[in-house]
Every structure is written in C-alpha cells, then in structure tokens.
Amino acid sequence: MPEEKKFESRLQAAKAHIESGQLKTFQQIFQIAGKTAIQKMLGVNFNTFNRKVNDPRLFTIAELIELAALLQIDSILLYQQIIKDLR
C-alpha cells in the first residue's frame, strides 16, 4: 500500500475512534494516525511536536484547527478531548 494511502487510512481510523467516542486520550490520535506523518503535515519541529503531544496545552489553536482538518472532524472534538484529559 502506498504511503499516502496508508496515511489516509490511519487518519480515517483515528477519525472513527474520535467520532465514536472510543478515544481514551488525545495522545491516542497519534498512536493511531502516526506521530511523524502528522508532525510533518503540520510543519512543526519533531521535538516541539513531541512536547505538544505530551502536553496538549502547548498546541496553538491554529495547529488544532489544522489537525482537525486533517482528520476531517470538528475542532471542538479535539478541544473536548484535551479538556477531558486535563481533568
């Protein structure tokens, strides 16, 4: 399977987990979809991206909106998961 198709498939799997409520933590998005691929798509330095994944409060609103667009979901779902994780 070509890399682009594989990435799309992983994004769709992450989207399905989010929309179905199966996602337990924000970090699971990156376990499912692939951290490196998303990091490259967002154009964030790898070390900076790792810090943001480990502490989602560090993501900018623009980055979360872009991540939501990649996943083809409403960004509110990402915000809700982050808030849930921080409680």
N, C-alpha and C positions, 0 to 999 in steps of 0.2 A: 504494500500500500504506500503510495507516495506520501512524503512528509506532510504536505499541505492537507491532504485528505485525512490523514491520521490526526492532525491537529484539530481540524474541523470536527471530527468525530469525538475527540476528547472534550472540546468546547460544548458540544451538544450534550454529552454525558453530564458535564458539570451543570449545565442549564437545567437538565431534567432533575438532578438532585436538588437544586435550589428551588425550583418551582413546585416540586412535590413535597417539600419540607423535610427531605431526608438528610439535608446537610446539617451536620452537627456543629462544625466550626467554620469560620471564614477561611482558615488555612486549608481545609479540605478542597476548596476550589482549585488550589494549585497542585494538590496531590493528584486530583483527577485530570485536570487540563494540562498540567505540566508547567512548572515554575519558569524554566528557561524560555520556553516559547512565549509565554505571556510577558515576561520581562522584556524580551526583545520587541514584541509588538507595542509595548508601552514606551519603549525607548528610555528606560531607566537603568542606571548603572546596576550591575548584578549585586554588589554588596549592599547598596542602598535599598534595592528591591527586597533583599532578604530581611533587612531591618524592618521594612514596612510590612512584610508578610507576618513577621513575628510580633509586630506592634501596629495593627491596622490604623491606629490613630494618626500615624505618620503619613498615610496616603493623603494626597490632596483631593479635593472634591473633583477636580478635572480628571485626575487619574482614575477615580472610582467611576466617574461617568464614562470614561473611555473603556474601562474594564467591563462595565455593564453593556456597552455597545458591542464589544467583542463577544460577550455571552448572549447577546440579543435578549436581555432582560431589562426590567425597570430598575434603575439605580437604587430606588427605595429598598428593594430586596437586599441589596448589599449593605446599605446603611443599617437595616434592621438586624442583619446577622452580626455585624460588628458590635452594635449596641448589646445584643444578646450575649455575645462572647465577653464583653467587658463587665457584665453584671456579676 
